[in-house]
Amino acid sequence: MSTFKSLLGTMRLPFLALTPACVIIGVATASWQGIELNGLHVLLVFIGALSAHICVNTFNEYFDFKSGLDSKTQRTPFSGGSGTLPDHPEMERSALILAWTTFSLSAVIGAYFVWLQGWQLLPIGLLGLILLVTYTIWWTYHPTLSLIAPGLGFGILMVMGTHFALTGTFSLPAFIASLVPAFLVSDLLFLNQFPDVEADQSIGRKDFPITIGRKSSSILYGTLLLLAYLSILAGVILELLPVYSLIALLTAILAWIAYRRVRQNADNIPALIPVMGMNVIIVLTTPVLLSIGLFIG
């Protein structure tokens, strides 16, 4: 039982809510396109995506423990890992097995949809699988790649992959919709890097809070928020998204407040923690509202 609880820790259960918030956009774009949804296929997509999220979380826990980063990080409710492996180092091998097991489950489900819908899904699936394994050990050591990787995985790959798995086609509306979680999820992980600057720098990572500083990075944080909302507006103006998608702009007020507080407290980590919680609300709520607009539209 203690082993099972420890494995749950490496999964980072509270953060898994991000997966359905992103997948539902792909389901919604498929529905808006007029596709009659297959309940079993929707369920399989959710399982595959959730398994991928657990995989990348667990690999992150494992590699951060092996690199020694976990012993240097000051944990917050939103960053710094779960602390499971430093507290239970005997779980190291079990965590690695869990990571590869969930990797395999996602790969099998992805292979099923490639067989069902066509080879065009294969590039997205392969890139996604590579991202799962290499995110912590490669992407996080390059500023630009570190910034785009989370949004690429949870936004473009997850939404477009879901849409294709359910429809057998790619579409421009699905791509525009995928940009919303792409910008927001990248911003989520980006802000979560602020408390870890010193620890990350000690093992050679080079994200933007390290290379340009937290103060300048706060402007980039606001820019990504703005791009998410501009994606919605552009989609509606170009008639690629239904007008009801505009309900996702309701979180823009909260986003403005978050940006202002990040600008004011970029180097004050204790003051940033409530803003990081606010940022989570923005990142989870905005895609859900966009999906509602798509379902209504």
C-alpha positions as CSV (number, residue, x, y, z in Angstrom):
1,M,0.0,0.0,0.0
2,S,2.9,2.4,0.8
3,T,4.4,1.6,-2.5
4,F,1.2,2.4,-4.3
5,K,0.8,5.7,-2.4
6,S,4.4,6.6,-3.4
7,L,3.7,5.9,-7.0
8,L,0.7,8.1,-6.9
9,G,3.0,10.9,-5.7
10,T,5.2,10.5,-8.7
11,M,2.1,10.9,-10.9
12,R,1.4,14.3,-9.4
13,L,-2.3,13.6,-9.3
14,P,-3.5,17.2,-8.7
15,F,-1.9,18.3,-11.9
16,L,-3.6,15.7,-14.1
17,A,-6.7,17.9,-14.4
18,L,-4.8,19.6,-17.2
19,T,-5.2,16.6,-19.5
20,P,-9.0,16.6,-19.8
21,A,-9.0,20.4,-20.1
22,C,-6.9,20.1,-23.2
23,V,-8.3,16.9,-24.7
24,I,-11.9,18.2,-24.5
25,I,-10.9,20.9,-27.1
26,G,-10.1,18.3,-29.7
27,V,-13.4,16.5,-28.9
28,A,-15.2,19.8,-29.2
29,T,-13.7,20.7,-32.6
30,A,-14.6,17.2,-33.8
31,S,-18.2,17.7,-32.7
32,W,-18.4,21.2,-34.2
33,Q,-17.2,19.7,-37.4
34,G,-20.3,17.6,-37.4
35,I,-18.7,14.2,-36.6
36,E,-20.8,11.8,-34.6
37,L,-18.6,11.0,-31.7
38,N,-17.8,7.4,-30.8
39,G,-17.9,7.1,-27.0
40,L,-15.3,4.3,-26.9
41,H,-12.9,6.2,-29.0
42,V,-13.3,9.3,-26.9
43,L,-12.6,7.2,-23.8
44,L,-9.5,5.7,-25.4
45,V,-8.2,9.1,-26.3
46,F,-8.6,10.3,-22.8
47,I,-6.9,7.2,-21.4
48,G,-4.0,7.6,-23.9
49,A,-3.6,11.3,-23.1
50,L,-3.8,10.8,-19.3
51,S,-1.3,8.0,-19.5
52,A,1.1,10.3,-21.5
53,H,0.7,13.0,-18.8
54,I,1.5,10.5,-16.0
55,C,4.4,9.3,-18.1
56,V,6.0,12.7,-18.5
57,N,5.4,13.6,-14.8
58,T,7.0,10.3,-13.7
59,F,10.0,10.7,-16.0
60,N,10.4,14.2,-14.7
61,E,10.4,13.0,-11.1
62,Y,12.9,10.2,-11.9
63,F,15.3,12.4,-13.9
64,D,15.2,15.2,-11.4
65,F,16.0,12.8,-8.6
66,K,18.9,11.2,-10.5
67,S,20.3,14.6,-11.4
68,G,20.3,15.8,-7.8
69,L,17.9,18.6,-8.6
70,D,15.3,17.5,-6.1
71,S,17.7,18.0,-3.2
72,K,18.3,21.6,-4.2
73,T,14.8,22.7,-5.1
74,Q,12.6,24.8,-2.8
75,R,9.2,23.2,-3.4
76,T,6.0,25.2,-3.7
77,P,2.5,23.9,-4.2
78,F,3.0,24.4,-7.9
79,S,6.6,23.7,-8.6
80,G,9.7,21.8,-7.5
81,G,8.2,18.3,-7.9
82,S,6.4,16.1,-5.5
83,G,9.4,15.2,-3.3
84,T,8.3,11.5,-3.4
85,L,11.7,10.0,-4.5
86,P,13.9,12.1,-2.2
87,D,11.6,10.9,0.7
88,H,11.5,7.3,-0.7
89,P,14.6,6.6,-2.7
90,E,13.8,2.9,-2.7
91,M,11.0,3.8,-5.2
92,E,13.4,4.9,-7.9
93,R,13.1,1.7,-10.0
94,S,9.3,1.5,-9.5
95,A,8.9,5.0,-10.7
96,L,11.0,4.2,-13.9
97,I,8.8,1.1,-14.5
98,L,5.7,3.2,-14.1
99,A,7.0,5.8,-16.6
100,W,7.8,3.2,-19.2
101,T,4.5,1.4,-18.6
102,T,2.4,4.5,-19.2
103,F,4.6,5.3,-22.2
104,S,3.8,1.9,-23.7
105,L,0.1,2.3,-23.0
106,S,0.0,5.7,-24.8
107,A,2.0,4.2,-27.7
108,V,-0.4,1.2,-28.1
109,I,-3.5,3.5,-28.0
110,G,-1.8,5.8,-30.5
111,A,-0.9,2.9,-32.8
112,Y,-4.6,1.8,-32.7
113,F,-5.7,5.1,-34.0
114,V,-3.0,5.2,-36.7
115,W,-4.3,1.8,-37.8
116,L,-7.9,3.0,-37.6
117,Q,-7.7,6.5,-39.1
118,G,-4.5,6.7,-41.1
119,W,-0.7,7.1,-41.1
120,Q,-1.0,10.9,-41.0
121,L,-1.4,10.6,-37.3
122,L,2.0,8.9,-37.0
123,P,4.2,12.0,-37.0
124,I,2.2,13.6,-34.2
125,G,2.3,10.4,-32.2
126,L,6.1,9.9,-32.6
127,L,6.9,13.5,-31.7
128,G,4.7,13.2,-28.7
129,L,6.4,10.0,-27.5
130,I,9.9,11.5,-28.0
131,L,8.8,14.5,-26.0
132,L,7.6,12.4,-23.1
133,V,11.1,10.8,-22.7
134,T,13.3,13.7,-23.6
135,Y,11.5,16.7,-22.1
136,T,13.4,16.7,-18.7
137,I,16.8,15.6,-20.0
138,W,17.0,17.8,-23.2
139,W,14.3,20.4,-23.8
140,T,14.7,22.0,-20.4
141,Y,18.3,22.8,-21.1
142,H,17.5,25.2,-24.0
143,P,15.5,28.4,-23.3
144,T,13.3,28.4,-26.4
145,L,12.7,24.7,-26.4
146,S,12.0,24.7,-22.7
147,L,9.3,27.4,-23.4
148,I,7.6,25.8,-26.3
149,A,7.7,22.1,-25.3
150,P,4.8,22.1,-22.8
151,G,2.5,23.9,-25.1
152,L,3.6,21.8,-28.0
153,G,2.7,18.6,-26.1
154,F,-0.5,19.6,-24.3
155,G,-1.7,22.1,-26.9
156,I,-0.9,21.3,-30.6
157,L,-0.1,17.6,-30.3
158,M,-2.8,16.7,-27.8
159,V,-5.6,18.7,-29.4
160,M,-4.7,17.9,-33.1
161,G,-4.1,14.3,-32.2
162,T,-7.5,14.0,-30.5
163,H,-9.2,15.7,-33.4
164,F,-7.6,13.4,-36.0
165,A,-8.2,10.3,-33.8
166,L,-11.9,11.1,-33.8
167,T,-12.3,12.4,-37.3
168,G,-9.6,11.0,-39.5
169,T,-8.7,14.5,-40.7
170,F,-6.8,17.6,-39.6
171,S,-8.5,20.9,-39.7
172,L,-7.5,24.6,-39.5
173,P,-10.1,25.3,-36.8
174,A,-8.7,22.5,-34.7
175,F,-5.2,24.0,-35.1
176,I,-6.4,27.5,-34.1
177,A,-8.2,26.1,-31.1
178,S,-5.0,24.1,-30.1
179,L,-3.1,27.4,-29.9
180,V,-5.1,28.4,-26.8
181,P,-3.8,25.6,-24.6
182,A,-0.5,25.7,-26.3
183,F,0.2,29.3,-25.2
184,L,-1.4,28.8,-21.8
185,V,0.3,25.5,-20.8
186,S,3.7,26.9,-21.9
187,D,3.0,29.9,-19.7
188,L,2.0,27.6,-16.8
189,L,5.3,25.8,-16.8
190,F,7.1,29.0,-17.6
191,L,5.8,30.8,-14.5
192,N,6.5,27.7,-12.4
193,Q,10.2,28.0,-13.4
194,F,10.5,31.3,-11.5
195,P,11.0,29.7,-8.0
196,D,13.5,27.2,-9.4
197,V,16.0,29.5,-11.0
198,E,18.9,28.9,-8.6
199,A,18.3,25.1,-8.4
200,D,17.9,24.7,-12.2
201,Q,20.9,26.8,-12.9
202,S,23.0,24.6,-10.6
203,I,22.5,21.6,-12.9
204,G,23.0,23.4,-16.2
205,R,19.5,24.2,-17.2
206,K,19.0,27.4,-19.3
207,D,15.4,28.5,-19.3
208,F,14.4,32.1,-19.8
209,P,14.1,33.0,-16.1
210,I,17.7,32.0,-15.9
211,T,19.0,33.5,-19.1
212,I,17.2,36.9,-19.1
213,G,16.1,37.1,-15.5
214,R,12.7,37.0,-13.8
215,K,11.8,40.6,-14.4
216,S,12.2,40.4,-18.2
217,S,10.6,37.0,-18.2
218,S,7.5,38.5,-16.6
219,I,6.9,40.4,-19.8
220,L,7.2,37.2,-21.8
221,Y,4.6,35.6,-19.4
222,G,2.2,38.4,-20.2
223,T,2.9,38.1,-24.0
224,L,2.0,34.4,-23.9
225,L,-1.3,35.2,-22.1
226,L,-2.1,37.8,-24.7
227,L,-1.4,35.4,-27.6
228,A,-3.8,32.8,-26.2
229,Y,-6.6,35.3,-26.2
230,L,-5.7,36.7,-29.6
231,S,-5.9,33.2,-31.0
232,I,-9.5,33.0,-29.9
233,L,-10.3,36.4,-31.4
234,A,-8.5,35.6,-34.6
235,G,-10.4,32.3,-34.9
236,V,-13.8,34.0,-34.5
237,I,-12.9,36.9,-36.8
238,L,-11.7,34.5,-39.5
239,E,-14.9,32.4,-39.0
240,L,-12.7,29.4,-38.1
241,L,-14.3,29.2,-34.6
242,P,-17.9,29.8,-33.6
243,V,-18.8,33.2,-32.1
244,Y,-19.6,31.4,-28.8
245,S,-15.9,30.7,-28.4
246,L,-15.7,34.3,-27.2
247,I,-16.9,33.1,-23.8
248,A,-13.3,31.9,-23.2
249,L,-12.4,35.6,-23.0
250,L,-14.1,35.8,-19.6
251,T,-10.8,34.7,-18.0
252,A,-8.9,37.6,-19.6
253,I,-9.7,39.8,-16.5
254,L,-8.1,37.3,-14.2
255,A,-5.2,37.0,-16.7
256,W,-4.6,40.7,-16.6
257,I,-4.5,40.7,-12.8
258,A,-2.1,37.7,-12.8
259,Y,0.2,39.5,-15.3
260,R,0.3,42.7,-13.2
261,R,1.1,40.8,-10.0
262,V,3.9,38.8,-11.8
263,R,5.4,42.1,-13.1
264,Q,5.3,43.5,-9.6
265,N,6.6,40.5,-7.8
266,A,8.9,38.8,-10.3
267,D,11.7,38.4,-7.8
268,N,9.5,37.9,-4.7
269,I,8.8,34.2,-4.7
270,P,6.5,34.0,-1.7
271,A,4.3,36.7,-3.3
272,L,4.3,34.8,-6.6
273,I,2.8,31.6,-5.1
274,P,-0.8,32.9,-5.0
275,V,-0.4,34.2,-8.6
276,M,0.8,30.7,-9.6
277,G,-2.5,29.4,-8.2
278,M,-4.4,32.0,-10.1
279,N,-2.5,31.0,-13.2
280,V,-3.6,27.4,-12.8
281,I,-7.3,28.6,-12.8
282,I,-6.7,30.5,-16.0
283,V,-5.0,27.6,-17.7
284,L,-7.8,25.1,-16.8
285,T,-10.8,27.3,-17.2
286,T,-10.1,29.0,-20.5
287,P,-9.9,25.7,-22.6
288,V,-13.0,24.4,-20.9
289,L,-14.9,27.6,-21.8
290,L,-13.6,27.4,-25.3
291,S,-14.8,23.8,-25.6
292,I,-18.3,24.9,-24.3
293,G,-18.4,27.5,-27.0
294,L,-17.4,24.9,-29.6
295,F,-20.1,22.5,-28.4
296,I,-22.7,25.2,-28.4
297,G,-21.6,26.7,-31.8
